[in-house]
Every structure is written in C-alpha cells, then in structure tokens.
Amino acid sequence: MSSTELHVNIDKLICQGTGYCVRLEPEIFGIGSDDLGEVLIERPDAEYADVLEEAAVLCPTRAITY
C-alpha cells in the first residue's frame, strides 16, 4: 500500500453537481446546499486512491483533484 497522502478537492467554479462522485463513494463526496459537489473527507486513507481516480476521470468538468 502506498504511503502517499491524499488530499481531495472539488473546484466549485467548474463543478456542475452531476453527482457521479457521490454515487461512486458517498463516504467521501456529497452534494452541498448549493447543489454542487462537496468533499466530506478531505484526507482519506490511501485505500481510496483507485475510487478517487475513477471519480476524477468520470467528472465531466474534471473538477475533482486528489
């Protein structure tokens, strides 16, 4: 397992609130009161690296970085 520290971010300026990230991993992502994506756990364990990569790739605006 990698010792790389993950830091998840959603760029609110380009997020469209599609919810792909929430469907992939609702423990890390949510939809805020502004109907845009939000990060619930900013520094998840390394075990989430694969799902974070999938969320970043599937995000239509590429608003997710980690």
C-alpha positions in Angstrom: 0.0 0.0 0.0 1.3 3.5 -0.9 2.2 5.9 1.8 1.2 8.8 -0.4 -1.1 11.3 1.4 -4.3 12.0 -0.5 -6.0 15.4 -0.4 -9.3 15.6 -2.2 -10.6 18.9 -3.7 -13.6 19.9 -5.8 -13.3 23.1 -7.8 -16.7 24.8 -7.1 -16.1 27.1 -10.1 -16.4 24.3 -12.6 -18.4 21.7 -10.7 -21.9 21.1 -12.3 -23.3 18.9 -9.5 -23.8 15.8 -11.6 -23.3 13.6 -8.6 -21.1 11.0 -10.3 -18.6 11.3 -7.4 -21.3 10.8 -4.8 -22.6 7.6 -6.5 -19.1 6.2 -6.6 -18.1 7.0 -3.0 -20.7 8.6 -0.7 -18.4 8.4 2.3 -16.1 10.9 0.7 -18.3 13.0 -1.6 -21.7 14.7 -1.1 -23.9 17.3 -2.6 -23.9 20.6 -0.7 -26.7 23.1 -0.1 -25.5 24.9 -3.3 -26.3 21.7 -5.3 -22.6 21.3 -6.1 -20.3 18.5 -5.1 -18.6 18.7 -1.7 -15.8 16.8 -0.1 -16.8 15.1 3.2 -13.4 13.6 4.0 -10.6 15.8 2.6 -7.7 13.5 3.6 -9.0 9.9 3.0 -6.8 6.8 3.6 -4.7 5.6 0.7 -7.1 2.7 0.1 -9.4 5.2 -1.6 -6.9 6.1 -4.3 -8.5 4.0 -7.0 -12.0 5.3 -6.4 -10.7 8.9 -6.3 -9.0 8.4 -9.6 -12.2 7.0 -11.1 -14.3 9.9 -9.7 -11.8 12.4 -11.2 -11.9 10.7 -14.6 -15.7 10.4 -14.7 -16.3 14.0 -13.6 -17.5 15.7 -16.7 -15.8 19.0 -15.9 -12.7 17.5 -14.2 -13.5 19.4 -11.0 -12.0 16.7 -8.8 -8.4 16.6 -7.9 -6.6 14.5 -5.2 
